[in-house]
Amino acid sequence: MNNQAKSTEVITKEEIREILIDFICKQFIVEIEDIQIDKSLVDTGIIDSMGLIEIACFIEKKFNFKVKEDQMNRKNFGSIQHIVDFINKNKK
């Protein structure tokens, strides 16, 4: 059982990025080629403000931590790369 807990702690940023992009592609019906990891998902029209909430809910369930309302800003959610960094910093 300790091995299972430990394996979730060593998830890499690349794995986080893959999980996040897979979710976004499926949830918002987007082709992976249309996603730019360094561009805003809102500014590029992939998601709207409700989409940000859906991504935050996904993060909470998948990575086991609470996303506070004041954390949902451009610094943390401004791009795929920002979201990956945010998850990596806060995951349990």
DOTIRO-852252 format. One record per atom (N, C-alpha, C): residue number from 1; residue in three letters; atom name; x, y, z. Coordinates in Angstrom, 3 decimals, always signed. Last residue first. Example, Ala and Ser with C-alpha at 12.3 -4.5 7.8 and 13.67 -1.06 7.14 Angstrom:
# DOTIRO-852252
R   num   residu   atome       east      north         up
R     2      ser       N    +12.850     -2.250     +7.080
R     2      ser      CA    +13.670     -1.060     +7.140
R     2      ser       C    +12.900     +0.030     +7.870
R     1      ala       N    +13.190     -5.690     +7.800
R     1      ala      CA    +12.300     -4.500     +7.800
R     1      ala       C    +13.200     -3.300     +7.800
//
This chain:
# DOTIRO-852252
R   num   residu   atome       east      north         up
R    92      lys       N     -0.803    +16.471     -3.873
R    92      lys      CA     -0.470    +15.720     -2.659
R    92      lys       C     -0.045    +14.322     -3.008
R    91      lys       N     +0.076    +19.536     -5.613
R    91      lys      CA     -0.423    +18.158     -5.554
R    91      lys       C     +0.028    +17.461     -4.276
R    90      asn       N     +1.172    +22.111     -5.889
R    90      asn      CA     +0.138    +21.877     -4.872
R    90      asn       C     -0.302    +20.426     -4.705
R    89      lys       N     +3.063    +22.176     -7.947
R    89      lys      CA     +3.386    +22.831     -6.673
R    89      lys       C     +2.420    +22.420     -5.556
R    88      asn       N     +1.690    +20.948    -10.015
R    88      asn      CA     +2.930    +20.356     -9.517
R    88      asn       C     +3.293    +20.909     -8.139
R    87      ile       N     -0.380    +22.806    -10.459
R    87      ile      CA     -0.679    +21.451     -9.978
R    87      ile       C     +0.572    +20.835     -9.339
R    86      phe       N     +1.174    +24.991    -11.385
R    86      phe      CA     +0.297    +25.133    -10.223
R    86      phe       C     -0.018    +23.761     -9.627
R    85      asp       N     +2.341    +23.894    -13.683
R    85      asp      CA     +3.196    +24.362    -12.586
R    85      asp       C     +2.397    +24.475    -11.287
R    84      val       N     -0.020    +23.439    -15.156
R    84      val      CA     +0.867    +22.319    -14.812
R    84      val       C     +1.760    +22.708    -13.633
R    83      ile       N     -0.902    +26.084    -15.468
R    83      ile      CA     -1.734    +25.125    -14.726
R    83      ile       C     -0.882    +23.933    -14.284
R    82      his       N     +1.153    +27.143    -17.036
R    82      his      CA     +0.881    +27.709    -15.710
R    82      his       C     +0.071    +26.737    -14.858
R    81      gln       N     +0.853    +25.549    -19.339
R    81      gln      CA     +2.097    +25.492    -18.567
R    81      gln       C     +1.898    +26.056    -17.162
R    80      ile       N     -1.677    +26.345    -20.212
R    80      ile      CA     -1.456    +24.955    -19.812
R    80      ile       C     -0.217    +24.878    -18.926
R    79      ser       N     -2.288    +29.574    -18.680
R    79      ser      CA     -1.934    +28.712    -19.810
R    79      ser       C     -1.809    +27.282    -19.296
R    78      gly       N     -3.294    +30.810    -16.407
R    78      gly      CA     -3.124    +31.595    -17.619
R    78      gly       C     -2.776    +30.801    -18.856
R    77      phe       N     -3.657    +29.922    -13.837
R    77      phe      CA     -4.506    +29.325    -14.870
R    77      phe       C     -4.366    +30.039    -16.222
R    76      asn       N     -1.872    +31.327    -12.172
R    76      asn      CA     -2.013    +29.878    -12.020
R    76      asn       C     -2.746    +29.206    -13.178
R    75      lys       N     -1.989    +33.949    -13.145
R    75      lys      CA     -0.702    +33.394    -12.711
R    75      lys       C     -0.767    +31.870    -12.660
R    74      arg       N     -4.687    +34.449    -13.564
R    74      arg      CA     -3.806    +34.247    -14.730
R    74      arg       C     -2.461    +33.649    -14.347
R    73      asn       N     -6.472    +32.479    -11.084
R    73      asn      CA     -6.055    +33.731    -11.709
R    73      asn       C     -5.105    +33.423    -12.864
R    72      met       N     -7.577    +30.992     -8.723
R    72      met      CA     -7.996    +30.897    -10.119
R    72      met       C     -7.739    +32.241    -10.815
R    71      gln       N     -7.064    +31.491     -6.129
R    71      gln      CA     -5.976    +30.877     -6.892
R    71      gln       C     -6.313    +30.778     -8.378
R    70      asp       N     -9.390    +32.364     -5.010
R    70      asp      CA     -8.373    +33.386     -5.287
R    70      asp       C     -7.145    +32.820     -6.014
R    69      glu       N    -10.721    +29.902     -4.660
R    69      glu      CA    -11.194    +30.865     -5.657
R    69      glu       C    -10.125    +31.894     -6.011
R    68      lys       N     -8.550    +27.059     -4.394
R    68      lys      CA     -9.283    +28.181     -3.806
R    68      lys       C     -9.633    +29.194     -4.893
R    67      val       N     -8.719    +23.766     -4.895
R    67      val      CA     -8.349    +24.981     -5.610
R    67      val       C     -9.207    +26.102     -5.037
R    66      lys       N     -7.569    +21.138     -2.905
R    66      lys      CA     -8.618    +22.136     -3.098
R    66      lys       C     -8.041    +23.347     -3.835
R    65      phe       N     -6.334    +18.033     -4.202
R    65      phe      CA     -6.180    +19.248     -3.406
R    65      phe       C     -7.245    +20.253     -3.810
R    64      asn       N     -6.117    +15.678     -5.912
R    64      asn      CA     -6.394    +15.619     -4.485
R    64      asn       C     -5.982    +16.866     -3.696
R    63      phe       N     -5.985    +15.368     -8.583
R    63      phe      CA     -4.714    +15.595     -7.894
R    63      phe       C     -4.877    +15.814     -6.390
R    62      lys       N     -8.626    +14.854     -9.423
R    62      lys      CA     -7.515    +14.062     -9.959
R    62      lys       C     -6.253    +14.170     -9.111
R    61      lys       N    -10.256    +16.717     -8.055
R    61      lys      CA    -10.519    +15.278     -7.994
R    61      lys       C     -9.291    +14.459     -8.368
R    60      glu       N     -9.034    +19.195     -8.642
R    60      glu      CA     -9.321    +18.812     -7.253
R    60      glu       C     -9.512    +17.302     -7.129
R    59      ile       N     -9.010    +19.161    -11.441
R    59      ile      CA     -7.748    +19.182    -10.701
R    59      ile       C     -7.969    +18.708     -9.265
R    58      phe       N    -11.784    +19.310    -11.957
R    58      phe      CA    -11.003    +18.153    -12.402
R    58      phe       C     -9.701    +18.046    -11.606
R    57      cys       N    -12.284    +21.863    -10.928
R    57      cys      CA    -12.940    +20.685    -10.334
R    57      cys       C    -12.199    +19.406    -10.704
R    56      ala       N    -10.750    +23.403    -12.730
R    56      ala      CA    -10.441    +23.421    -11.292
R    56      ala       C    -11.054    +22.209    -10.588
R    55      ile       N    -12.128    +22.861    -15.108
R    55      ile      CA    -10.731    +22.439    -14.975
R    55      ile       C    -10.342    +22.401    -13.498
R    54      glu       N    -14.575    +24.090    -14.505
R    54      glu      CA    -14.528    +22.655    -14.791
R    54      glu       C    -13.108    +22.109    -14.645
R    53      ile       N    -13.708    +26.734    -14.264
R    53      ile      CA    -14.283    +26.065    -13.095
R    53      ile       C    -14.250    +24.547    -13.296
R    52      leu       N    -12.957    +27.206    -16.892
R    52      leu      CA    -11.955    +27.303    -15.821
R    52      leu       C    -12.437    +26.578    -14.574
R    51      gly       N    -15.438    +27.017    -18.118
R    51      gly      CA    -14.416    +26.009    -18.409
R    51      gly       C    -13.315    +26.014    -17.365
R    50      met       N    -16.588    +29.346    -17.308
R    50      met      CA    -17.139    +28.086    -16.794
R    50      met       C    -16.153    +26.938    -17.036
R    49      ser       N    -15.110    +31.146    -18.829
R    49      ser      CA    -14.955    +31.151    -17.373
R    49      ser       C    -15.527    +29.883    -16.738
R    48      asp       N    -14.201    +29.058    -21.642
R    48      asp      CA    -14.669    +30.321    -21.077
R    48      asp       C    -14.517    +30.225    -19.558
R    47      ile       N    -11.734    +27.676    -23.962
R    47      ile      CA    -12.662    +27.615    -22.828
R    47      ile       C    -13.139    +29.020    -22.474
R    46      ile       N    -10.647    +28.412    -26.413
R    46      ile      CA    -10.863    +26.992    -26.119
R    46      ile       C    -11.853    +26.820    -24.975
R    45      gly       N     -9.909    +30.985    -27.056
R    45      gly      CA    -11.285    +30.574    -27.306
R    45      gly       C    -11.578    +29.105    -27.028
R    44      thr       N     -7.543    +32.080    -26.377
R    44      thr      CA     -7.570    +31.352    -27.649
R    44      thr       C     -8.945    +30.773    -27.952
R    43      asp       N     -8.148    +33.133    -23.863
R    43      asp      CA     -7.842    +34.053    -24.968
R    43      asp       C     -7.884    +33.368    -26.326
R    42      val       N     -8.450    +30.704    -22.422
R    42      val      CA     -9.570    +31.644    -22.567
R    42      val       C     -9.329    +32.547    -23.779
R    41      leu       N     -5.967    +29.575    -22.485
R    41      leu      CA     -7.081    +28.799    -23.010
R    41      leu       C     -8.302    +29.679    -23.234
R    40      ser       N     -3.084    +31.372    -23.379
R    40      ser      CA     -4.281    +31.321    -22.550
R    40      ser       C     -5.376    +30.512    -23.233
R    39      lys       N     -0.119    +29.511    -24.234
R    39      lys      CA     -1.150    +30.515    -24.533
R    39      lys       C     -2.366    +30.312    -23.645
R    38      asp       N     +1.652    +27.440    -24.003
R    38      asp      CA     +2.052    +28.718    -23.428
R    38      asp       C     +1.053    +29.855    -23.700
R    37      ile       N     +0.630    +25.243    -25.304
R    37      ile      CA     +0.820    +25.155    -23.856
R    37      ile       C     +1.188    +26.481    -23.206
R    36      gln       N     -2.030    +25.285    -27.431
R    36      gln      CA     -0.675    +25.822    -27.285
R    36      gln       C     -0.416    +25.927    -25.785
R    35      ile       N     -4.091    +23.171    -29.200
R    35      ile      CA     -3.696    +23.629    -27.871
R    35      ile       C     -2.244    +24.072    -27.893
R    34      asp       N     -4.633    +22.039    -31.599
R    34      asp      CA     -5.150    +23.391    -31.382
R    34      asp       C     -4.737    +23.974    -30.034
R    33      glu       N     -3.761    +19.442    -31.503
R    33      glu      CA     -2.980    +20.387    -32.309
R    33      glu       C     -3.413    +21.839    -32.090
R    32      ile       N     -5.783    +18.157    -30.129
R    32      ile      CA     -4.538    +18.432    -29.414
R    32      ile       C     -3.677    +19.452    -30.176
R    31      glu       N     -9.008    +19.538    -30.588
R    31      glu      CA     -7.910    +18.725    -31.116
R    31      glu       C     -6.617    +19.131    -30.411
R    30      val       N    -11.676    +19.469    -28.285
R    30      val      CA    -10.602    +20.232    -28.925
R    30      val       C     -9.559    +19.243    -29.437
R    29      ile       N    -13.901    +19.189    -26.422
R    29      ile      CA    -13.904    +18.742    -27.812
R    29      ile       C    -12.937    +19.593    -28.646
R    28      phe       N    -13.700    +19.544    -23.760
R    28      phe      CA    -14.063    +20.724    -24.546
R    28      phe       C    -14.032    +20.460    -26.048
R    27      gln       N    -13.047    +17.005    -22.772
R    27      gln      CA    -14.105    +17.789    -22.142
R    27      gln       C    -14.611    +18.914    -23.042
R    26      lys       N    -10.889    +16.099    -24.397
R    26      lys      CA    -12.134    +15.343    -24.296
R    26      lys       C    -13.287    +16.201    -23.796
R    25      cys       N     -8.957    +18.139    -24.069
R    25      cys      CA     -9.368    +17.693    -25.405
R    25      cys       C    -10.713    +16.978    -25.364
R    24      ile       N     -8.732    +18.237    -21.263
R    24      ile      CA     -9.211    +19.406    -22.006
R    24      ile       C     -9.709    +18.992    -23.396
R    23      phe       N     -7.671    +15.659    -20.688
R    23      phe      CA     -8.950    +16.102    -20.130
R    23      phe       C     -9.536    +17.245    -20.954
R    22      asp       N     -5.231    +15.812    -22.095
R    22      asp      CA     -6.208    +14.779    -22.431
R    22      asp       C     -7.597    +15.178    -21.928
R    21      ile       N     -4.003    +17.892    -20.698
R    21      ile      CA     -4.338    +18.080    -22.109
R    21      ile       C     -5.373    +17.057    -22.552
R    20      leu       N     -3.691    +16.618    -18.164
R    20      leu      CA     -4.456    +17.856    -18.312
R    20      leu       C     -4.898    +18.068    -19.759
R    19      ile       N     -2.030    +14.440    -18.780
R    19      ile      CA     -3.333    +14.221    -18.139
R    19      ile       C     -4.237    +15.429    -18.366
R    18      glu       N     +0.237    +15.812    -19.805
R    18      glu      CA     -0.505    +14.853    -20.633
R    18      glu       C     -1.912    +14.617    -20.090
R    17      arg       N     +1.021    +17.305    -17.538
R    17      arg      CA     +0.655    +17.989    -18.780
R    17      arg       C     -0.178    +17.066    -19.666
R    16      ile       N     +1.694    +15.227    -15.778
R    16      ile      CA     +0.611    +16.156    -15.427
R    16      ile       C     +0.103    +16.840    -16.689
R    15      glu       N     +3.869    +14.198    -17.181
R    15      glu      CA     +2.671    +13.367    -16.983
R    15      glu       C     +1.469    +14.230    -16.617
R    14      glu       N     +5.595    +16.375    -16.968
R    14      glu      CA     +5.195    +15.912    -18.295
R    14      glu       C     +3.931    +15.053    -18.206
R    13      lys       N     +6.015    +16.492    -14.257
R    13      lys      CA     +5.299    +17.603    -14.897
R    13      lys       C     +4.823    +17.206    -16.291
R    12      thr       N     +5.423    +13.184    -12.830
R    12      thr      CA     +6.247    +14.253    -13.406
R    12      thr       C     +5.383    +15.362    -14.002
R    11      ile       N     +4.734    +11.716     -9.741
R    11      ile      CA     +4.226    +12.072    -11.069
R    11      ile       C     +5.007    +13.283    -11.589
R    10      val       N     +5.344    +10.824     -7.245
R    10      val      CA     +6.437    +11.024     -8.188
R    10      val       C     +5.951    +11.308     -9.608
R     9      glu       N     +3.100    +10.317     -5.752
R     9      glu      CA     +3.902    +11.496     -5.413
R     9      glu       C     +4.959    +11.799     -6.469
R     8      thr       N     +2.114     +7.927     -6.558
R     8      thr      CA     +1.362     +9.117     -6.942
R     8      thr       C     +2.151    +10.392     -6.662
R     7      ser       N     +3.926     +6.153     -5.403
R     7      ser      CA     +3.929     +6.309     -6.856
R     7      ser       C     +3.143     +7.552     -7.303
R     6      lys       N     +3.278     +6.217     -2.671
R     6      lys      CA     +4.521     +6.811     -3.119
R     6      lys       C     +4.510     +7.067     -4.625
R     5      ala       N     +0.902     +4.810     -2.640
R     5      ala      CA     +0.914     +6.209     -2.209
R     5      ala       C     +2.156     +6.904     -2.739
R     4      gln       N     +1.860     +2.312     -3.502
R     4      gln      CA     +0.846     +3.028     -4.278
R     4      gln       C     +0.846     +4.504     -3.918
R     3      asn       N     +3.653     +1.618     -1.467
R     3      asn      CA     +4.149     +1.818     -2.824
R     3      asn       C     +3.148     +2.579     -3.684
R     2      asn       N     +1.985     +1.225     +0.704
R     2      asn      CA     +2.876     +2.391     +0.705
R     2      asn       C     +3.424     +2.674     -0.679
R     1      met       N     +0.826     -1.203     +0.000
R     1      met      CA     +0.000     +0.000     +0.000
R     1      met       C     +0.863     +1.257     +0.000
//
